[in-house]
Amino acid sequence: MSEGFFAGSYGGDASKIGPATRLECKICWHVYDPAEGDDYWQIPAGTPFAALPDHWTCPECDASKDGFMVIGDA
């Protein structure tokens, strides 16, 4: 785990997650579900969290990807 990240945080480590892993924003609790994608950023359904572009942020509060918490696979 990277220093400065909560236990369970994605922290930019794609080895912690699979292609169907859902993640939750630690600030506003928005859940990114790969099965749904992200309409705000025009991310198609089926896009794994690890494949999101570097500039992607939470569509609700603008938090960075690194702070998202792993909540499990669908």
N, C-alpha and C positions, 0 to 999 in steps of 0.2 A: 504494500500500500504506500502511496506517495505521502510524504509528510505534508500536513496541511489539509488533507481530505478526510472526511468522516469515514468510518468503517462502513462499507457497503456502497460508497460513492464509486461512480464510473471512473473518475479521475483520468480519463483518456486512455485507460488500459483495456483495449478491445479483447484481451484474452479472458476477461471476467464475464463476458456476455456471449450469447449465441445469437443466431439470426432472428429468433422470435422473442428475445428478451425484452420485456417492457421496463421502462425506467421512469422515475418520478422526480420532478423538479423539487429540490429541497427548499425552495423559497415559496412557491405558490401551489405546489402539489399537482401541477399539470402532469398527466401521464402521457408519455410518448409510446404508442403501440405500433410496432412495425406493420401489423396487419391493416392498420388504418392509414398510415402515413401522416402527412401534415398539410392540410389545405392552405394554411396561412403562408407557408414557405413553398408551396406547390411541390411537395415531396410525395411521390406516388406510393400507394399502398404496396406493401411488400419490401419496403426499404429498411434494412436493419439499422439500428442506432449507430453502429460503428461506421456505416457507409454515408451518414449525413455529412454534408459539406462542412468544412472548417468554420465557415462564417455562420452556421446555423446556431440560433439561440432559441430559448423557450418562447413559443408564440404568445404566451400569456404575460410574462414578466421580463423577458429579455435576458434571463440568466444564461450563463455559458453551459456548454455540454458537460464540462468537467465536473460540475457540481450535481449532476443528476444521480439519483440513487437507484441501484438495481432492485427491482421488485419481483423479478422472475419471468419465466416464459409463459406464453399463453397456453 
